[in-house]
Amino acid sequence: MSFLIGDEWKEAPKGSLVLAPGGITHDFENRSNARAGVLNFSVPGNFEQHMPDIVAWFKENPPGIVGG
């Protein structure tokens, strides 16, 4: 898996622990054809209230379109 932390992409092989501090831009993606999974914890909770804004952002910025 590849993880964006701030403005830097980092590769995380199987078994890695990746910490994305609160308030820092973060994202992840599988850049291979191999099956991959991620176990994601949001601590503290209450993340769900932000989902409508995230969905709206992705509607305006579809994946795969970089720089317009």
C-alpha positions in Angstrom: 0.0 0.0 0.0 1.0 3.6 -0.5 0.2 6.3 2.0 0.1 10.0 1.6 1.1 11.8 4.9 1.3 15.5 4.4 2.7 16.0 1.0 4.8 12.8 0.8 3.8 9.4 -0.4 5.4 6.5 1.5 5.4 2.8 0.6 4.2 0.5 3.4 4.9 -3.2 2.9 2.7 -5.9 4.5 2.7 -5.7 8.3 3.5 -2.0 8.4 2.1 0.5 10.9 1.4 3.9 9.5 0.5 6.9 11.7 -1.3 9.9 10.2 -1.4 12.6 12.9 -4.7 14.5 13.3 -4.9 17.6 11.2 -2.5 16.3 8.5 -3.6 15.6 5.0 -3.6 11.8 4.5 -4.8 9.3 1.9 -3.9 5.7 0.8 -4.1 3.6 -2.3 -3.2 0.2 -3.7 -0.9 1.0 -6.6 -0.5 -2.6 -7.6 -2.7 -5.4 -9.1 -2.3 -7.4 -6.0 -5.1 -7.6 -3.4 -4.4 -5.5 -0.4 -6.2 -4.5 2.8 -5.9 -1.8 5.5 -7.2 -1.8 9.1 -7.9 1.8 9.9 -8.5 3.2 13.4 -9.7 6.8 13.9 -8.9 7.9 17.5 -10.6 9.6 19.0 -13.8 8.6 17.3 -16.5 10.8 15.9 -15.1 10.6 12.4 -18.4 9.8 10.8 -19.7 13.4 11.0 -17.1 14.4 8.4 -18.2 11.8 5.8 -20.8 14.0 3.9 -18.1 16.6 3.3 -15.6 14.0 2.1 -18.2 12.5 -0.3 -18.9 16.0 -1.7 -15.2 16.6 -2.2 -14.8 13.3 -4.1 -17.8 14.2 -6.3 -16.0 17.5 -7.2 -12.5 15.8 -7.5 -13.0 12.3 -9.0 -10.1 9.9 -8.4 -7.8 9.6 -11.3 -8.0 13.2 -12.4 -4.9 15.0 -11.3 -4.5 18.7 -11.9 -7.8 19.1 -13.8 
